[in-house]
Amino acid sequence: MLGTTNRGNPLRWPVEKEDGTVELVDRSDEVIEEFQRRGLGALIAIGGDGSLQIASALSDKGFPVVGVPKTIDNDLAATQVTFGFHTAVATATDAIGRLHSTAESHNRVMVVELMGRTAGWIALFAGVAGTADVILIPEIPYNLDKLCAKIEERYETGPGFAIVVAAEGAFEAGGSPTLQEQARGGASSRLGGIAEKLARQIEERTGHETRSLVLGHLQRGGEPIAYDRLLALRFGSAAVELVRDGCLGCMVALAPPKVLAVPLAEAIAKLKLVPPDGDLVRTAKNIGVSFGDE
């Protein structure tokens, strides 16, 4: 309606003024008018919490929309899982596995930074599956001394190398997440840089050669695994059924064994974060993984 972009928000559309400043303008009414002019029946909005927040706001104005949860972050509380997550985990797990040989052969500490924003799901799943020694997630602030103690233990007990997996939103207790770019205009702050920061701190404290790797957008691309293909097809089919039945202002969600409809307002009400006392965290600790907190 207003051009093609994956960052556009018609409720906060950036408009440059004569003095060079940028003003955020609500142009959602224009979107609705153009949608109606084209004779379209409904919009299926596919995305994460940002996209679905826009969809919910448009729905509040009477816009016919159905949401489909798609994000590798897996942070939408209304659905058990979002499609894209398990493919990202598979990609990250493979990368972590490949780092073991170079870490071991050179007696290095390898710090891998994974996506996920304020949720640690990718780091937790890939870290456990990839047999990392340390997993750092936003939900469990870490202590640098305890983190380094775990690494020293790896060198003292024989392996002579360590793999640290850090979610991009992980932060030290009493601190805040590392930012690659501050918020400006209508954009959000960009998380990033935790791996490089940790690599420097670990090498300074332990004396062990430490390298960092930011897996970045490799986690967002490539061929989806079978699970995500099937889930996406189920979500897509259910979304079309909702449009057909006039059940608008909803999002499809996985509630095994069924795909259900939940109100968009409920879908965006809160983010799904890793429970620090959850089953997978407990499993990780039982097999010797450190979260830098104890």
C-alpha positions as CSV (number, residue, x, y, z in Angstrom):
1,M,0.0,0.0,0.0
2,L,2.8,2.4,0.9
3,G,5.6,0.6,-0.9
4,T,7.4,-2.6,-0.1
5,T,9.4,-2.9,3.1
6,N,9.8,-5.4,5.9
7,R,10.3,-2.5,8.4
8,G,7.4,-0.3,7.5
9,N,4.8,0.5,10.2
10,P,1.8,2.5,8.8
11,L,1.0,3.6,12.3
12,R,4.5,5.2,12.7
13,W,5.5,6.1,9.2
14,P,8.7,8.2,9.0
15,V,8.3,11.5,7.2
16,E,11.2,13.9,6.7
17,K,10.2,17.5,7.5
18,E,11.6,20.6,5.8
19,D,14.1,21.2,8.7
20,G,15.5,17.7,8.2
21,T,14.0,16.1,11.2
22,V,11.9,13.0,11.0
23,E,8.3,12.8,12.2
24,L,6.4,9.6,12.8
25,V,3.0,9.9,11.2
26,D,-0.1,7.5,11.4
27,R,-1.0,6.6,7.8
28,S,-3.0,3.5,8.7
29,D,-6.2,5.1,7.4
30,E,-4.6,5.5,4.0
31,V,-3.7,1.7,4.1
32,I,-7.3,0.8,4.9
33,E,-8.7,3.1,2.2
34,E,-6.4,1.6,-0.5
35,F,-7.2,-1.9,0.7
36,Q,-10.9,-1.2,0.3
37,R,-10.4,0.5,-3.1
38,R,-8.7,-2.6,-4.5
39,G,-11.6,-4.7,-3.3
40,L,-9.6,-7.1,-1.2
41,G,-11.3,-9.3,1.3
42,A,-8.7,-9.9,4.1
43,L,-5.0,-9.7,4.8
44,I,-3.0,-12.6,6.3
45,A,-0.2,-11.1,8.3
46,I,2.8,-13.4,8.6
47,G,5.5,-12.5,11.2
48,G,6.6,-12.0,14.7
49,D,5.5,-9.8,17.5
50,G,6.3,-6.6,15.6
51,S,4.3,-7.5,12.6
52,L,1.4,-8.9,14.7
53,Q,1.3,-5.7,16.8
54,I,0.7,-3.8,13.6
55,A,-1.9,-6.3,12.5
56,S,-3.7,-6.0,15.9
57,A,-3.7,-2.2,15.7
58,L,-5.2,-2.4,12.2
59,S,-7.7,-4.9,13.4
60,D,-8.8,-2.5,16.2
61,K,-9.7,-0.1,13.3
62,G,-11.9,-2.7,11.7
63,F,-9.3,-3.9,9.2
64,P,-9.9,-7.6,8.2
65,V,-6.7,-9.4,9.2
66,V,-5.6,-12.9,10.4
67,G,-2.2,-13.5,11.8
68,V,0.3,-16.3,11.3
69,P,3.2,-16.6,13.8
70,K,6.6,-16.7,12.0
71,T,9.8,-15.9,13.9
72,I,13.0,-17.8,14.6
73,D,12.9,-16.2,18.1
74,N,10.0,-18.4,19.2
75,D,8.9,-15.7,21.6
76,L,5.1,-15.6,21.0
77,A,3.4,-16.8,24.1
78,A,0.1,-17.7,22.5
79,T,1.5,-20.6,20.4
80,Q,3.7,-23.5,21.5
81,V,6.1,-22.8,18.7
82,T,6.6,-20.5,15.7
83,F,7.6,-21.8,12.3
84,G,11.2,-21.0,11.5
85,F,12.5,-21.7,15.0
86,H,13.4,-25.3,14.6
87,T,15.2,-24.6,11.3
88,A,17.2,-21.9,13.0
89,V,18.1,-24.3,15.9
90,A,19.2,-26.9,13.4
91,T,21.5,-24.4,11.6
92,A,23.0,-23.1,14.9
93,T,23.5,-26.7,16.2
94,D,25.4,-27.6,13.1
95,A,27.6,-24.6,13.4
96,I,28.3,-25.3,17.1
97,G,29.2,-28.9,16.3
98,R,31.6,-27.8,13.6
99,L,33.5,-25.5,16.0
100,H,34.4,-28.4,18.4
101,S,37.3,-29.6,16.2
102,T,38.9,-26.3,15.7
103,A,38.5,-25.4,19.4
104,E,40.0,-28.7,20.5
105,S,42.9,-28.7,18.0
106,H,44.0,-25.2,19.0
107,N,43.0,-25.3,22.7
108,R,40.8,-22.3,22.2
109,V,37.7,-20.9,23.8
110,M,35.1,-20.3,21.1
111,V,32.2,-17.9,21.8
112,V,29.2,-18.2,19.4
113,E,26.6,-15.4,19.3
114,L,23.1,-16.5,18.3
115,M,19.9,-14.5,17.5
116,G,16.8,-14.4,19.6
117,R,16.6,-10.8,20.8
118,T,15.3,-10.8,24.4
119,A,14.5,-14.6,24.4
120,G,17.1,-17.3,24.8
121,W,15.3,-20.1,23.0
122,I,17.7,-20.6,20.1
123,A,20.8,-20.4,22.3
124,L,19.3,-22.9,24.8
125,F,18.1,-25.5,22.3
126,A,21.2,-25.2,20.0
127,G,23.5,-25.0,23.0
128,V,22.2,-28.2,24.5
129,A,22.0,-30.0,21.2
130,G,25.4,-28.9,20.2
131,T,27.0,-29.9,23.6
132,A,28.2,-26.4,24.5
133,D,30.0,-26.0,27.8
134,V,28.4,-22.6,28.7
135,I,25.1,-21.2,27.6
136,L,24.2,-17.6,28.3
137,I,20.6,-16.4,27.8
138,P,18.8,-13.2,28.7
139,E,16.6,-14.9,31.2
140,I,19.6,-15.9,33.4
141,P,22.0,-13.0,33.9
142,Y,25.5,-14.3,34.2
143,N,28.4,-13.7,36.5
144,L,31.7,-13.2,34.7
145,D,33.8,-14.8,37.5
146,K,31.6,-17.9,37.5
147,L,31.7,-18.1,33.7
148,C,35.5,-17.9,33.7
149,A,35.7,-20.5,36.5
150,K,33.8,-23.0,34.3
151,I,36.2,-22.4,31.4
152,E,39.2,-22.9,33.7
153,E,37.6,-26.1,34.9
154,R,37.5,-27.3,31.2
155,Y,41.3,-26.7,30.9
156,E,42.2,-28.2,34.3
157,T,40.2,-31.4,33.9
158,G,41.6,-32.4,30.5
159,P,39.6,-31.2,27.5
160,G,41.6,-28.1,27.1
161,F,39.0,-26.1,25.2
162,A,35.5,-24.7,25.7
163,I,32.5,-23.7,23.7
164,V,30.4,-20.8,24.9
165,V,27.0,-20.1,23.3
166,A,25.6,-16.6,24.0
167,A,22.2,-15.3,23.0
168,E,22.5,-11.8,21.5
169,G,20.4,-10.5,24.4
170,A,22.5,-12.1,27.2
171,F,23.9,-9.8,29.8
172,E,25.9,-9.7,33.0
173,A,24.1,-9.5,36.3
174,G,23.6,-5.9,37.2
175,G,24.3,-4.8,33.6
176,S,22.3,-4.5,30.3
177,P,22.4,-6.2,26.9
178,T,25.1,-5.2,24.4
179,L,23.8,-3.0,21.7
180,Q,25.2,-2.8,18.1
181,E,23.1,0.2,17.3
182,Q,21.0,2.6,19.4
183,A,17.4,3.2,18.6
184,R,16.7,6.1,16.2
185,G,13.7,7.3,14.4
186,G,11.1,4.6,14.4
187,A,13.5,1.8,14.6
188,S,14.4,-0.3,17.6
189,S,17.8,-0.7,19.1
190,R,19.9,-3.5,17.5
191,L,21.3,-6.1,19.9
192,G,24.8,-7.5,19.0
193,G,28.4,-7.6,20.1
194,I,28.1,-9.9,23.1
195,A,30.4,-12.5,21.6
196,E,33.2,-10.1,20.8
197,K,32.9,-8.5,24.2
198,L,33.0,-11.9,26.0
199,A,35.9,-13.2,24.0
200,R,38.0,-10.2,25.0
201,Q,37.0,-10.5,28.7
202,I,37.6,-14.2,28.8
203,E,41.0,-14.0,27.2
204,E,42.0,-11.2,29.6
205,R,40.9,-13.1,32.7
206,T,42.0,-16.6,31.8
207,G,44.9,-16.1,29.4
208,H,43.3,-18.7,27.1
209,E,43.1,-17.8,23.4
210,T,39.5,-16.9,22.7
211,R,37.8,-16.4,19.4
212,S,34.3,-15.1,18.7
213,L,31.8,-16.0,15.9
214,V,28.5,-14.2,15.1
215,L,26.3,-16.7,13.2
216,G,24.0,-13.9,12.2
217,H,21.5,-14.1,9.4
218,L,22.6,-17.7,8.4
219,Q,20.0,-18.6,11.1
220,R,17.3,-16.9,9.1
221,G,17.8,-18.5,5.7
222,G,18.3,-21.7,3.9
223,E,16.1,-24.7,3.4
224,P,13.5,-25.2,6.2
225,I,13.5,-28.6,7.9
226,A,10.6,-30.9,7.5
227,Y,9.0,-29.9,10.8
228,D,8.8,-26.2,9.8
229,R,7.5,-27.0,6.4
230,L,4.7,-29.0,7.9
231,L,3.9,-26.4,10.6
232,A,3.9,-23.6,8.0
233,L,1.4,-25.6,5.8
234,R,-0.8,-26.3,8.8
235,F,-0.8,-22.6,9.8
236,G,-1.4,-21.4,6.3
237,S,-4.4,-23.8,5.8
238,A,-5.9,-22.8,9.2
239,A,-5.5,-19.1,8.3
240,V,-7.4,-19.4,5.1
241,E,-10.1,-21.3,6.9
242,L,-10.4,-18.4,9.4
243,V,-10.8,-15.9,6.6
244,R,-13.4,-18.1,4.9
245,D,-15.3,-18.4,8.2
246,G,-15.1,-14.7,8.9
247,C,-13.0,-15.3,12.1
248,L,-11.0,-12.1,11.7
249,G,-8.7,-10.3,14.2
250,C,-7.3,-13.7,15.2
251,M,-3.9,-15.5,15.0
252,V,-3.5,-19.2,14.3
253,A,-1.6,-21.0,17.1
254,L,-0.3,-24.4,17.8
255,A,-1.8,-26.1,20.8
256,P,-0.9,-29.7,20.2
257,P,-2.4,-31.7,18.7
258,K,-4.5,-28.9,17.2
259,V,-4.1,-25.5,15.5
260,L,-6.4,-23.0,17.1
261,A,-7.4,-19.4,16.7
262,V,-6.5,-16.9,19.4
263,P,-7.4,-13.2,19.4
264,L,-4.5,-11.0,18.1
265,A,-4.7,-8.9,21.2
266,E,-4.0,-12.0,23.3
267,A,-1.3,-13.2,20.9
268,I,0.8,-10.0,21.4
269,A,0.0,-9.4,25.1
270,K,3.3,-10.9,26.3
271,L,6.5,-12.5,25.1
272,K,7.3,-16.1,25.8
273,L,10.7,-16.3,27.6
274,V,12.8,-19.2,28.8
275,P,11.7,-20.2,32.3
276,P,15.0,-20.3,34.3
277,D,13.7,-23.3,36.2
278,G,12.3,-25.0,33.2
279,D,12.9,-28.6,32.1
280,L,15.6,-28.0,29.4
281,V,17.6,-25.6,31.7
282,R,17.5,-28.3,34.4
283,T,18.6,-31.0,31.8
284,A,21.5,-28.8,30.7
285,K,22.7,-28.2,34.3
286,N,22.4,-32.0,35.0
287,I,24.8,-32.7,32.1
288,G,27.3,-30.2,33.3
289,V,26.4,-27.1,31.3
290,S,27.0,-23.8,33.0
291,F,24.7,-20.7,32.7
292,G,27.3,-18.5,34.4
293,D,25.1,-18.1,37.4
294,E,26.4,-20.7,39.8
